[in-house]
Amino acid sequence: MFKSNLKRTPNIQILPMIDVIFFLLVFFMLFTTFKVSPTGLEINLPTARTVTEQEEDLQVNITIDSNGEVYLDDEKVEMRYLEFEISKYINDSPDALFIIKGDNDVKYESIVKVMDIVRDMGGYRLALAADKESLN
């Protein structure tokens, strides 16, 4: 019956927009700070002139990073569980090749400890990984 002569101004809800923007900001901040190398783990291998490529059917990579953390095929494993995990590989394939990739900054003691665990579990084929030294 009665019509209002006042026009309603459009009302923009800003709070949901702020929530979405904040979520996007946090998402990009988190996922752009993760440093991932194409091979998985970021380690600096020592260099050697006599490096040869190992071509095997079953290679098990054991990586020790600069902090002494151990990774078995790119999965983090605590040192106390390493024996169990390695024994599973040896039960499946007794002649598996275990390649130990130790960072330049890793303690020699850690590499020897991992080698000792592999040998205790019955692994007799070990290799130490290194990058090929460039001839300059």
DRENSE-842583 format. One line per field, with one value per residue (C-alpha): x, y, z; residue in three letters; residue number from 1. Coordinates in pm, 1 decimal, padded with zeros to 6 digits, always signed. Example, Ala and Ser with C-alpha at 12.3 -4.5 7.8 and 13.67 -1.06 7.14 Angstrom:
u [+01230.0/+01367.0]
v [-00450.0/-00106.0]
w [+00780.0/+00714.0]
res [ALA/SER]
n [1/2]
END
This chain:
u [+00000.0/+00265.6/+00582.8/+00905.6/+01079.1/+01412.0/+01637.8/+01833.8/+02204.2/+02378.4/+02546.5/+02868.9/+02956.4/+03329.1/+03388.0/+03354.8/+03581.8/+03845.5/+03824.2/+03883.7/+04173.5/+04332.0/+04298.8/+04463.3/+04742.2/+04819.5/+04797.4/+05051.4/+05280.7/+05298.1/+05334.3/+05585.8/+05828.1/+05870.7/+06197.8/+06179.9/+06437.0/+06330.2/+06487.3/+06305.6/+06564.2/+06807.4/+07153.1/+07499.0/+07685.0/+08064.6/+08239.4/+08477.7/+08648.4/+08582.3/+08205.5/+08024.9/+07652.3/+07495.1/+07232.7/+07049.3/+06702.1/+06648.1/+06820.9/+06742.9/+06841.8/+06938.9/+06985.2/+07143.7/+07089.1/+07307.9/+07111.6/+07174.4/+06814.7/+06784.7/+06551.8/+06484.3/+06367.5/+06263.9/+06063.1/+06194.0/+06292.2/+06417.5/+06750.0/+06598.6/+06349.6/+06601.8/+06693.7/+06332.3/+06276.1/+06597.5/+06518.1/+06192.9/+06390.3/+06639.6/+06361.9/+06206.6/+06533.6/+06853.1/+07080.7/+06942.4/+07191.9/+07189.0/+07307.8/+07402.7/+07377.4/+07542.3/+07544.8/+07881.4/+07816.7/+07705.5/+07927.2/+08125.2/+07998.2/+07641.5/+07743.9/+07934.7/+07641.3/+07401.2/+07648.0/+07677.9/+07299.0/+07267.7/+07539.3/+07387.9/+07056.2/+07225.1/+07279.1/+07616.5/+07592.7/+07665.2/+07753.8/+07833.7/+07683.1/+07884.0/+07854.8/+08091.7/+08370.1/+08378.1/+08700.2/+08780.8]
v [+00000.0/+00250.2/+00255.7/+00381.0/+00650.8/+00562.8/+00359.0/+00080.8/+00102.6/-00221.7/-00378.7/-00570.2/-00824.9/-00781.8/-01037.2/-01351.1/-01189.6/-01120.4/-01482.7/-01610.5/-01371.6/-01464.3/-01835.1/-01785.2/-01580.9/-01850.4/-02123.5/-01959.1/-01861.1/-02219.6/-02398.2/-02164.0/-02193.8/-02570.9/-02636.8/-02963.6/-03087.1/-03286.5/-03600.2/-03569.6/-03494.0/-03205.1/-03350.2/-03250.7/-03565.5/-03570.8/-03575.2/-03834.1/-03892.3/-04267.0/-04266.0/-04545.1/-04586.5/-04889.3/-05069.6/-05319.5/-05467.1/-05386.9/-05082.7/-04962.4/-04601.3/-04507.2/-04131.2/-03952.7/-03576.4/-03308.7/-03330.3/-03705.5/-03797.9/-04132.2/-04190.4/-04529.8/-04481.5/-04121.1/-04224.5/-04094.5/-04378.5/-04350.8/-04524.4/-04768.2/-04894.1/-04911.3/-05274.4/-05385.6/-05195.2/-05326.3/-05682.8/-05658.5/-05571.4/-05851.8/-06107.8/-06006.6/-05999.0/-06120.2/-05982.3/-05625.6/-05344.2/-05090.5/-04747.7/-04515.6/-04146.1/-03936.0/-03558.0/-03379.6/-03253.4/-03584.8/-03746.2/-04046.5/-04229.1/-04217.3/-04373.3/-04652.0/-04713.7/-04754.0/-04985.0/-05192.0/-05224.2/-05338.6/-05599.9/-05721.4/-05778.3/-05985.3/-05727.2/-05783.8/-05558.1/-05198.1/-04891.6/-04534.2/-04266.0/-03972.3/-03715.7/-03728.3/-03473.9/-03228.3/-03198.1/-02827.9]
w [+00000.0/+00100.3/-00103.6/+00036.4/-00159.9/-00004.5/-00226.2/-00065.8/-00123.5/-00210.1/+00090.5/+00032.6/+00296.7/+00354.3/+00632.4/+00415.8/+00157.4/+00423.8/+00538.4/+00187.1/+00125.4/+00458.4/+00376.2/+00035.9/+00190.5/+00448.4/+00184.3/-00045.2/+00241.4/+00362.4/+00032.3/-00125.1/+00166.1/+00138.3/-00036.7/-00224.6/-00469.6/-00775.1/-00629.9/-00299.6/-00033.1/-00037.9/+00026.9/-00089.8/-00185.3/-00178.3/-00515.9/-00659.2/-00993.4/-01007.7/-00965.1/-01152.6/-01208.0/-01036.3/-01245.1/-01027.9/-01016.4/-00650.3/-00508.7/-00160.1/-00096.9/+00255.8/+00287.0/+00581.9/+00575.7/+00733.5/+01061.5/+01091.3/+01003.2/+00821.9/+00524.8/+00372.2/+00012.1/+00091.9/+00399.8/+00731.9/+00966.8/+01319.9/+01378.6/+01626.9/+01364.6/+01081.2/+01157.4/+01124.1/+00799.2/+00642.5/+00745.8/+00547.4/+00232.3/+00292.8/+00348.7/+00015.1/-00178.5/-00006.1/-00279.4/-00274.8/-00324.1/-00039.4/-00154.6/+00129.8/+00044.8/+00312.1/+00305.5/+00305.9/+00659.1/+00809.1/+01071.1/+00953.0/+01260.7/+01125.7/+00795.0/+00968.9/+01202.1/+00907.0/+00729.2/+01045.0/+01075.3/+00712.2/+00761.1/+01089.1/+00912.2/+00639.5/+00367.6/+00207.8/-00098.1/+00000.6/-00204.7/-00106.8/-00329.6/-00462.0/-00737.9/-01033.1/-00996.5/-01285.3/-01483.4/-01492.3]
res [MET/PHE/LYS/SER/ASN/LEU/LYS/ARG/THR/PRO/ASN/ILE/GLN/ILE/LEU/PRO/MET/ILE/ASP/VAL/ILE/PHE/PHE/LEU/LEU/VAL/PHE/PHE/MET/LEU/PHE/THR/THR/PHE/LYS/VAL/SER/PRO/THR/GLY/LEU/GLU/ILE/ASN/LEU/PRO/THR/ALA/ARG/THR/VAL/THR/GLU/GLN/GLU/GLU/ASP/LEU/GLN/VAL/ASN/ILE/THR/ILE/ASP/SER/ASN/GLY/GLU/VAL/TYR/LEU/ASP/ASP/GLU/LYS/VAL/GLU/MET/ARG/TYR/LEU/GLU/PHE/GLU/ILE/SER/LYS/TYR/ILE/ASN/ASP/SER/PRO/ASP/ALA/LEU/PHE/ILE/ILE/LYS/GLY/ASP/ASN/ASP/VAL/LYS/TYR/GLU/SER/ILE/VAL/LYS/VAL/MET/ASP/ILE/VAL/ARG/ASP/MET/GLY/GLY/TYR/ARG/LEU/ALA/LEU/ALA/ALA/ASP/LYS/GLU/SER/LEU/ASN]
n [1/2/3/4/5/6/7/8/9/10/11/12/13/14/15/16/17/18/19/20/21/22/23/24/25/26/27/28/29/30/31/32/33/34/35/36/37/38/39/40/41/42/43/44/45/46/47/48/49/50/51/52/53/54/55/56/57/58/59/60/61/62/63/64/65/66/67/68/69/70/71/72/73/74/75/76/77/78/79/80/81/82/83/84/85/86/87/88/89/90/91/92/93/94/95/96/97/98/99/100/101/102/103/104/105/106/107/108/109/110/111/112/113/114/115/116/117/118/119/120/121/122/123/124/125/126/127/128/129/130/131/132/133/134/135/136]
END
